[in-house]
Amino acid sequence: MRIRLRHDLHFSWDRPVRSVLQSLRITPRDHEAQHIGHWHIRTDVDCRLSNGDDAFGNLTHTCDADGPLESLTISIDGLVFTTDMAGVVRQSVERFVPELYLRDTPASATDPDLRAFALKIVPKPKDKLEIMHDLMGAVHERLKVNLDGEDSTAAAAFAAKSANAADTSHVLIALARHLEIPARYVSGYLIEDGAAIPHGWMEAHTGEIGWVGFDATLDLCPQESHLRVAIGLDALGARAVRCAPSSFAAETMTSKIMLREPAKAAASQQQSQTQS
């Protein structure tokens, strides 16, 4: 699929701030299922925009702007070509062994109810890929989708039986880690019904196949309509923007995403999730 999008992130403060320091994870990397044609970042104020990468291999930028500032807009213009690989992630930058992704975080920790649910869905040992498909379907069936809901935790979302995409993924991550399957969060975009929206899903390390994506919100493995941007132990670690304004001003952020042209399917060969 050919995806060309424009994403504007607008920040405003209730009083001028002397400076703004932001850490950005808004630039995707190439891997086997996606190729970046171009990806440009601009700001509407003078800003020192330095690039690098973080411990997980995400491409990062630091935006350092002097004030006084009442607002700041970061604009992305990107062109990406995606291929449906049935969620399999290959040729990605990997900085750590998969076992690191067994580490719990506050957002993705289990509780007794989650652990009991995991054992109910997977009562006996199975192939890891089969386990993940079973868990994804069970989470999708249990949780009502609430895309406008506030981020909470896996345990809270599971108890409420309602979650946004981030916490739906946190629930699946928590279940996978409890069953000793390395799991991580993915932030990116979803192209759906002629529009692009921010989205999140998870990836699990399934053994010989390696990392495979699972989107419990949609109950499917990521397809060519998923644009992968950043990974982390949870949604906080993969968050697109983290800000540190220099004064105690209330901040408001708005986001607007536009497809610059209709997303177009590209000829590709699908790859099934089977071990050779």
C-alpha positions in Angstrom: 0.0 0.0 0.0 1.2 3.5 -0.8 0.5 5.8 2.2 1.2 9.5 2.0 0.1 11.5 5.0 0.3 14.9 6.7 0.3 14.9 10.5 0.1 18.2 12.4 0.8 18.2 16.2 -0.2 21.5 17.7 0.8 22.5 21.2 -0.5 25.6 23.1 0.0 26.9 26.6 -2.3 29.0 28.7 0.6 31.5 29.2 3.9 32.0 27.4 6.7 29.5 28.2 10.3 30.5 28.2 11.4 27.4 26.3 10.2 23.9 25.2 12.1 20.7 25.2 10.4 17.7 23.5 11.5 14.1 22.8 9.9 12.9 19.6 9.3 9.3 18.4 7.5 10.1 15.2 9.8 8.7 12.5 9.3 5.1 11.3 12.1 2.8 10.2 12.3 0.5 7.2 11.7 -3.2 7.8 10.6 -6.0 5.5 6.9 -4.9 5.6 7.4 -1.2 5.1 9.7 1.1 3.1 10.0 4.8 3.8 9.8 6.9 0.6 10.3 10.2 2.5 9.6 11.5 6.0 10.0 15.2 6.7 9.5 17.0 10.0 9.1 20.7 10.2 8.2 23.2 13.0 6.5 26.6 12.7 9.0 28.3 15.1 12.8 28.4 15.2 13.8 25.1 16.8 17.0 23.0 17.3 15.9 19.7 15.9 18.5 17.0 16.5 18.1 13.4 15.5 19.3 10.2 17.1 17.9 6.9 18.3 17.0 5.5 21.7 17.9 2.3 23.5 15.2 0.3 21.6 16.4 1.4 18.2 13.6 3.9 17.6 14.5 7.0 15.5 14.2 10.0 17.7 14.4 13.8 17.5 14.9 16.4 20.2 13.0 19.6 19.7 14.6 22.5 21.7 12.9 25.9 21.2 13.5 29.2 23.0 10.6 31.4 23.9 8.6 33.1 24.9 6.2 30.7 23.1 2.4 30.5 23.2 2.2 27.7 20.7 4.2 25.2 18.6 3.2 23.1 15.6 5.2 20.1 14.5 4.3 18.9 11.0 5.1 15.6 9.4 4.9 14.9 5.7 5.5 11.2 5.0 5.4 8.7 2.2 5.5 5.0 3.1 5.0 1.8 1.1 3.7 -1.1 3.1 3.3 -4.8 2.4 1.1 -7.4 4.1 3.4 -9.9 5.8 0.7 -11.3 8.1 2.2 -9.4 11.1 5.7 -10.9 10.8 8.4 -8.4 11.5 11.8 -9.0 9.9 14.8 -6.9 9.2 14.0 -4.5 12.0 16.5 -2.9 14.3 16.8 -5.1 17.4 19.0 -3.8 20.3 18.0 -6.4 22.9 17.5 -10.1 23.3 13.8 -11.0 23.3 13.9 -11.9 27.0 14.2 -8.2 27.9 10.6 -7.9 26.8 9.4 -10.2 29.6 9.9 -7.2 32.0 6.7 -5.8 33.5 5.9 -2.1 33.7 3.1 -0.4 35.8 0.9 -0.2 32.7 1.3 -3.8 31.6 1.6 -5.7 34.9 -0.7 -8.6 35.7 -3.0 -9.2 38.6 -4.7 -12.4 39.9 -7.7 -11.9 37.5 -5.4 -11.5 34.4 -3.3 -14.5 35.4 -6.4 -16.7 35.9 -7.7 -15.5 32.5 -4.4 -16.5 30.8 -4.6 -20.0 32.3 -8.3 -20.3 31.3 -7.5 -19.5 27.7 -4.3 -21.5 27.5 -4.9 -24.5 29.9 -2.1 -26.6 28.5 1.2 -25.9 26.7 0.8 -24.9 23.0 2.9 -23.5 20.2 3.6 -19.8 21.0 2.0 -18.6 17.8 -1.2 -20.5 18.5 -1.2 -19.2 22.1 -1.0 -15.6 20.8 -3.8 -16.0 18.4 -6.0 -17.6 21.1 -5.2 -14.7 23.5 -5.8 -12.0 20.9 -9.2 -13.4 20.1 -10.1 -13.7 23.8 -9.0 -10.2 24.6 -10.9 -8.8 21.6 -14.1 -10.6 22.7 -13.8 -9.5 26.4 -12.9 -5.8 25.9 -15.3 -3.2 24.4 -13.5 -0.8 22.2 -13.4 2.7 23.5 -10.9 4.6 21.3 -11.5 7.9 23.1 -10.9 6.4 26.6 -8.1 7.6 28.8 -5.0 5.5 29.2 -5.0 3.4 32.3 -3.4 0.0 33.0 -3.9 -3.6 31.8 -5.5 -4.6 35.1 -7.9 -1.6 35.2 -8.9 -2.1 31.6 -9.5 -5.8 32.1 -11.7 -5.2 35.1 -13.6 -2.5 33.3 -14.1 -4.7 30.2 -13.5 -1.5 28.1 -10.3 -0.1 26.7 -8.7 2.1 24.1 -6.1 0.6 21.7 -3.2 1.2 24.1 -4.7 -0.6 27.0 -6.1 -3.4 24.9 -2.5 -4.0 23.8 -1.4 -3.7 27.4 -3.8 -6.5 28.4 -2.5 -8.7 25.6 1.1 -7.9 26.6 0.5 -8.7 30.2 -1.1 -12.1 29.3 1.8 -13.0 27.0 4.5 -12.1 29.5 2.7 -14.1 32.2 3.0 -17.1 29.9 6.7 -16.4 29.3 6.3 -15.0 25.8 8.3 -11.8 25.2 6.0 -8.9 24.3 6.3 -5.2 23.5 4.1 -2.3 22.5 4.0 -0.7 19.0 2.9 2.8 18.2 2.0 3.9 14.7 -0.9 4.7 12.3 -3.9 2.7 11.0 -5.3 3.5 7.6 -9.0 2.8 7.7 -12.0 4.0 5.7 -9.9 6.5 3.8 -8.4 8.1 6.9 -5.3 7.7 9.0 -5.5 7.6 12.8 -2.9 7.1 15.6 -3.0 3.5 16.7 -1.2 1.0 18.9 -0.8 -2.8 18.9 1.7 -5.3 20.3 4.3 -7.7 19.1 5.2 -11.1 20.6 8.3 -13.2 20.0 7.0 -16.5 18.9 10.2 -18.5 18.7 11.6 -19.5 15.2 9.3 -17.1 13.4 10.5 -14.2 15.5 8.5 -11.1 16.2 4.9 -11.1 15.1 2.3 -8.3 15.5 -1.1 -8.8 17.1 -3.8 -6.1 17.1 -6.4 -7.2 19.6 -8.5 -4.0 19.0 -9.2 -5.3 15.5 -8.6 -9.0 16.2 -6.1 -9.5 13.4 -2.4 -9.4 12.8 -1.1 -6.1 11.3 -1.7 -5.7 7.6 -0.5 -3.2 5.0 -2.9 -0.7 6.6 -0.6 -0.6 9.7 2.3 1.8 9.6 4.8 0.9 12.4 6.6 3.8 14.0 8.1 3.0 17.5 8.4 0.2 20.0 8.7 0.1 23.8 7.9 -2.0 26.9 4.6 -0.2 27.0 2.7 2.8 25.4 4.7 5.3 27.5 8.0 4.1 26.1 6.7 4.3 22.6 4.8 7.6 23.0 5.1 9.9 20.0 5.9 13.1 22.0 7.1 13.7 25.5 7.3 17.3 26.6 9.2 19.2 29.3 8.2 22.9 29.2 10.3 25.2 31.3 7.5 26.7 33.3 4.3 25.5 35.0 1.9 26.4 32.2 -1.0 24.2 31.3 -0.5 22.5 27.9 -3.0 21.5 25.3 -2.2 19.3 22.4 -4.3 18.7 19.3 -3.6 16.3 16.5 -4.8 16.4 12.8 -3.9 13.7 10.3 -4.7 13.9 6.6 -4.1 11.4 3.8 -2.5 13.5 1.1 -3.8 11.1 -1.5 -6.0 8.0 -1.3 -4.1 5.0 0.0 -3.3 2.7 -2.9 -2.7 -1.0 -2.7 0.7 -2.1 -4.0 1.3 -5.5 -5.6 2.9 -7.7 -3.0 3.3 -11.3 -2.1 1.7 -12.2 1.3 3.6 -14.4 3.7 1.8 -16.8 6.0 2.8 -17.3 9.6 4.3 -20.8 9.3 7.6 -22.2 10.3 9.8 -23.7 7.7 
